Amino acid sequence: MGTEMRLAGRITDWNDEKGFGFVVPNGGGDRAFVHVNEFQRGSKRPVAGDLISYASVLDRRGRLNAKQVRHAGQKIAVPRPPSRVPRAALGGAALVFAAVLAFVGVVPFLLAAGIATLSFLAYFMYWLDKSAAQRRAQRTPESTLHLVSLLGGWPGALIAQQQFRHKTIKQPFQSVFWGTVVLSVVALVWLVTSGVAAELAQSLGG
């Protein structure tokens, strides 16, 4: 990489579908490639003509790239501290606890297997959504992620959230997510204590 230099300029040739364009510095100079992912978190969607400030950086091929991009007048984002919730540990502990309960006969094996399967599905869906977010591709609806968690896949969702650093900062999402965790646990306790889980497992041959 070359030496960084902070400049101000205007966006030109912006392709919103692909999420990239170019920026020409004020006062003249070489234009630089700019990608939507380089904009500061919380920025508005860029359009051609926007005035921005950016760090001009040479890549390994000697091409100019705009990094650390901010719209004119936008305050510098203060990084949020990482979440202190041990999500992966909680999710892993929940799966181990379900397996132990199934082993001692408190929870039907089929129910524990269902939780493990849904957790794997949730983990896979979070991975897909994180990958899609990075590629600016079609995303997995949040309602779908919440539904899988509600049905019992929340341990896998917790593991994925920490491993992929995905959906951990968005507070509205987290509020709904933890609501699905509570409802899922309450439903599980009711199924076991009422005997409904055992009856279902017996009818299914579990």
C-alpha positions in Angstrom: 0.0 0.0 0.0 1.0 3.6 -0.6 0.9 6.5 1.6 -2.6 7.7 2.7 -3.7 11.2 2.0 -7.0 12.7 3.1 -8.9 14.5 0.3 -12.3 16.0 -0.4 -14.1 15.3 -3.7 -17.3 14.5 -5.4 -18.7 11.1 -6.5 -19.0 10.5 -10.2 -20.2 7.5 -12.3 -22.0 5.9 -9.3 -23.5 2.5 -10.1 -26.0 2.0 -7.2 -26.9 -1.5 -8.3 -23.3 -2.7 -8.0 -22.4 -0.3 -5.2 -19.4 1.4 -6.6 -18.2 4.5 -8.5 -15.4 7.0 -8.6 -14.5 10.2 -6.7 -12.8 13.2 -8.3 -10.8 15.4 -5.8 -11.7 19.1 -5.5 -9.3 21.2 -7.4 -8.5 18.5 -9.8 -6.4 15.4 -9.7 -6.7 11.7 -10.4 -10.0 10.0 -9.6 -10.2 7.1 -7.2 -12.3 4.0 -7.1 -14.9 4.0 -4.2 -17.0 1.1 -2.9 -20.1 1.4 -0.8 -18.5 -0.8 1.9 -15.8 1.9 2.5 -18.4 4.4 3.8 -18.6 4.9 7.5 -21.3 3.0 9.3 -24.6 4.8 9.4 -23.9 6.7 6.2 -26.7 7.5 3.8 -26.8 5.7 0.4 -24.3 7.5 -1.8 -25.4 9.1 -5.1 -23.5 10.8 -7.9 -22.5 14.4 -7.0 -22.2 13.7 -3.2 -19.3 15.6 -1.6 -17.2 13.2 0.5 -13.9 13.1 2.3 -11.7 10.1 1.9 -8.2 8.6 2.3 -6.6 8.2 -1.1 -4.7 4.9 -1.1 -2.7 3.1 -3.8 -3.4 -0.6 -4.0 -0.8 -3.2 -5.0 -1.4 -2.5 -8.7 -0.9 1.2 -8.3 -4.6 2.1 -8.6 -6.1 4.8 -6.4 -8.8 3.7 -4.0 -11.0 5.7 -1.7 -10.9 4.4 1.9 -12.5 5.5 5.2 -15.1 7.5 3.3 -17.4 10.0 5.0 -20.0 12.4 3.6 -19.2 16.1 4.0 -20.1 17.2 7.5 -20.6 13.7 8.8 -19.1 13.1 12.3 -16.4 10.5 12.8 -18.1 7.3 14.1 -17.1 6.3 17.5 -16.5 2.5 17.5 -18.9 0.7 19.7 -17.4 -1.6 22.3 -17.7 -5.3 21.5 -20.6 -7.1 23.1 -19.7 -8.7 26.4 -22.4 -11.3 26.1 -20.6 -14.7 25.7 -22.9 -15.8 22.9 -20.9 -18.7 21.7 -20.5 -20.1 25.2 -24.2 -19.7 26.0 -25.2 -21.4 22.7 -22.8 -24.2 23.2 -23.8 -24.7 26.8 -27.5 -24.8 25.8 -26.8 -27.6 23.3 -24.7 -29.6 25.8 -27.5 -29.1 28.4 -30.1 -30.4 26.0 -28.0 -33.4 25.1 -27.5 -34.2 28.8 -31.2 -33.9 29.5 -31.9 -36.2 26.7 -29.3 -38.7 27.9 -30.9 -38.9 31.4 -34.4 -39.1 30.0 -35.7 -35.8 31.1 -36.1 -34.5 27.5 -37.1 -36.9 24.6 -34.3 -37.6 22.3 -36.2 -36.4 19.3 -36.7 -33.0 20.9 -33.0 -32.6 21.7 -32.2 -33.7 18.1 -34.6 -31.2 16.8 -33.0 -28.4 18.8 -29.5 -29.5 17.4 -30.8 -29.6 13.9 -32.5 -26.2 14.1 -29.4 -24.8 15.7 -27.3 -26.0 12.7 -29.8 -24.5 10.3 -29.7 -21.2 12.2 -25.9 -21.2 12.1 -25.9 -21.9 8.4 -28.5 -19.1 7.7 -26.5 -16.5 9.6 -23.4 -17.5 7.6 -25.3 -17.1 4.4 -26.7 -13.7 5.5 -23.3 -12.4 6.6 -21.8 -13.5 3.2 -24.7 -11.9 1.3 -24.2 -8.6 3.3 -20.5 -8.5 2.4 -21.3 -9.2 -1.3 -24.3 -6.8 -1.3 -26.5 -9.7 -2.5 -30.0 -10.7 -1.5 -30.3 -11.0 2.3 -32.2 -13.5 4.5 -35.3 -11.8 6.0 -34.9 -11.0 9.7 -38.3 -12.6 10.3 -36.9 -15.9 9.0 -33.9 -15.8 11.3 -36.2 -15.0 14.2 -38.6 -17.9 13.3 -35.8 -20.4 13.3 -34.6 -19.1 16.7 -38.2 -19.3 18.1 -38.6 -22.9 17.0 -35.5 -23.9 19.0 -32.5 -22.9 16.8 -31.4 -20.0 19.1 -28.3 -21.8 20.4 -26.9 -22.0 16.9 -27.9 -18.4 16.3 -25.9 -17.3 19.3 -22.8 -19.1 18.2 -23.1 -17.7 14.7 -23.7 -14.1 16.0 -20.4 -14.2 17.9 -18.4 -16.1 15.3 -19.4 -14.0 12.3 -19.9 -10.7 14.3 -23.3 -10.5 12.7 -26.5 -8.8 14.0 -24.9 -8.1 17.4 -25.0 -4.3 17.3 -28.5 -3.8 15.7 -30.5 -3.3 18.9 -34.0 -3.7 17.3 -33.0 -7.1 16.0 -31.4 -8.1 19.3 -34.5 -7.1 21.3 -36.7 -9.4 19.1 -34.1 -12.1 19.1 -33.9 -12.3 22.9 -37.7 -12.4 23.0 -37.6 -15.5 20.8 -35.1 -17.1 23.1 -37.4 -16.5 26.1 -40.5 -17.8 24.3 -38.6 -20.8 23.0 -37.3 -21.8 26.5 -40.8 -21.3 28.0 -42.4 -23.4 25.3 -39.7 -26.1 25.9 -40.3 -26.2 29.6 -44.1 -26.4 29.1 -43.7 -29.3 26.5 -41.6 -31.3 28.9 -43.5 -30.6 32.2 -46.9 -31.1 30.6 -45.9 -34.4 29.1 -46.8 -33.3 25.6 -43.2 -33.8 24.5 -43.1 -37.3 25.7 -46.4 -38.1 24.1 -45.3 -36.7 20.7 -42.0 -38.6 20.9 -43.8 -41.8 21.7 -46.3 -41.3 18.8 -43.3 -40.7 16.5 -41.5 -43.7 17.8 -38.9 -41.6 19.8 
